[in-house]
Amino acid sequence: MIGFERLIAAFRRTEAVFGRGRPAADHRRINDCAYFVLLFAQFEDELNRLCESLVRSRQTAGGWDERRAWHIIDAGRIQSLPFLNRVALLTEKGGDAFNRVRDLYAIRNEIMHTGTTDRQLEIERFAGELIDIARALQEAP
């Protein structure tokens, strides 16, 4: 994993290179999309790690009546669960954190499937949000 901090440092260095004018704006949009996808991938990697840990711990805790539903999930293949289901394992579905991740996931999908987005991407703000959400997910019961 590259890490959020290293990605933000690299983003700041590349931002300093861009000039003004149309070509710079086009390059900046491409750069912003690329960094957004990289940051989101870091978040997803952390999400997968947390989900796998949660599933493994729940598969061994308590009696069979508490463990049985958790055995349906293959902890070693946590990525096979739909992304938003993985998010829902760690935060309340429909809650603020879940909804924000869903919104950011929509931006990620737009970039991944079209190559760009018309949305204004504030990379450092998004990075801060993803870091905060990842920390909050670490506290999932």
Secondary structure, DSSP 8 states (H G I E B T S, - for coil): ---HHHHHHHHHHHHHH--SSHHHHHHHHHHHHHHHHHHHHHHHHHHHHHHHHHHHHHHHSS-HHHHGGGGGS-GGGGGGS-HHHHHHHHS-TTSHHHHHHHHHHHHHHHHHHHS--SS---HHHHHHHHHHHHHHHHT--
